[in-house]
Amino acid sequence: MASPTLICDTQAWKDLEAHVEEIKKTHLRDLMSDVERSKSMILEFDEVLLDYSRQRATLDTRDKLFKLAEAAHLKEKINRMYNGEHINSTENRPVLHVALRAPRDAVIQCDGKNVVPEVWKVLDKIQEFSERVRSGSWVGATGKALKDVIAVGIGGSFLGPLFVHTALQTEPDAMECARGRQLRFLANVDPVDVARNIAGLNPETTLVVVVSKTFTTAETMLNARTLREWISAALGPSAVAKHMVAVSTNLTLVEKFGIDPNNAFAFWDWVGGRYSVCSAVGVLPLSLQYGFSIVEKFLQGASSIDQHFYSAPYEKNIPVLLGLLSVWNVSFHGYPARAILPYSQALEKFAPHIQQACAPKQSACMVSMESNGKSVSIDGVPLPFATGEIDFGEPGTNGQHSFYQLIHQGRVIPCDFIGIARSQQPIYLKGEPVSNHDELMSNFFAQPDALAYGKTAEELRKENVPSHLVPHKTFSGNRPSLSLLLPSLKAYNIGQLLAIYEHRVAVQGFVWGINSFDQWGVELGKSLATRVRKQLHASRTKGEPVEGFNFSTSTLLTRYLEASAD
Ligand code: F6P
């Protein structure tokens, strides 16, 4: 059998390799002076504006990227995804997160069956349950209303819901609906995370939602057992039925755990963990906190982008353009990282959701890096080029006072600037030249130009900068970025943003020819932890010596056992 063609062997890829050498001779200062070019690099869909004129690319680059998309059969792959084909071939599963937010009357086939009615059956159940809890008609074991929720889950069963919750927390309509309620997330198996989550909460008024696709994830299950104990110790074992519910694809294990299957909210194998925020994984905890109607708007925003992604031609398709530009930056310019820079404190958990793994609470995988950090093609052929990028980010302006130094004068890192036209919480101070939000947005508009244009030695000398400081104050510029401007940050817009980034990741994976929907790379560490766990148990309970590990791990383990012995 002939070996499958890798994308890097196509003429379209080779043309781009030659083309980037020409682009490297240009400077964004010059590219930006071509207004016609800029005009055709700004587009809008459903009030989301994308400006990619500060990419180190020309219109010719864009055409060549479209040819690459053709060579990669991008459109066919998108269609296969929407048609419910088993495009996650290593797990033999469809990839249908778009069905999670499809309108009630949509038809999305999966293995010969329209899955939309099933999706809405669960959504209706969530609506009904969350209304009962919020209205106080579902009460805890002692008859008190459940006003606080701890969602226990990790990775995709945590980061997406945390991102949306954080974004909604200061949105006025959502705030109104959340009055008097709390939503917390327990992810890390670190007992400190348990302590922080239960601090100040009363089991009598707390509902625990155990969120796990597999219902086997070690961290989540230990945390779930810990909270079950917390509830049982305070209210007796029978209280678990009233105080614990679950979200999972594995309803058998939910029941075994002791949660009534009637209080379980299902989702399906065709939802990848990191793409599950629009399933019960996110919809249940968010509906408990904000009410279903707010969450429904979030789903509608995502659905609007789903339809756009499916039907818009490449030159008008925001996720397609973003994905192709990322491929351009990673594979041709050789930029290894991407900074996600929302000028919005409410989006502080957006980069962690897209990237996965920065602050201590974010421990495992996620949308971009878990999806596209692969080293073989979808057919298992080793790739001679790197896929994926290192995503990181912080809200502006905070980031400006930390890592932006490197972005401006150190390594070249393509940046996504995300701005919001109307603040969730505007402040207008008397005597100030602009509102607080305008002040924030001044930076959103200034930073991309600082990166693109830089500052030359000649300009500095004209400003009489002392000559010994000129090299230090020079900015090379020519650093690419793109800007996304959203009209506001309501639930609908949060859904739009999520779907744009989800589909962008898929575009990249489709073009690189990898499987963006499996995550075998997280397994080895998990199985090694199982061996360590057995050793710790044997050493602690039977005094068995540490055995079977390399010298380094044995030394560390022995030291740990000694230092932590009671
Ligand atoms: O370890 C990675 C991972 O499998 C993710 O893909 C997933 O989102 C997370 O663990 C949690 O898995 P589960 O929802 O099955 O507990």
Boltz pocket constraint, residues with backbone or C-beta under 6 A from the ligand:
constraints:
  - pocket:
      binder: B
      contacts: [[A, 154], [A, 155], [A, 156], [A, 157], [A, 211], [A, 212], [A, 213], [A, 214], [A, 215], [A, 216], [A, 217], [A, 220], [A, 273], [A, 274], [A, 364], [A, 365], [A, 519], [A, 522]]
      max_distance: 6.0
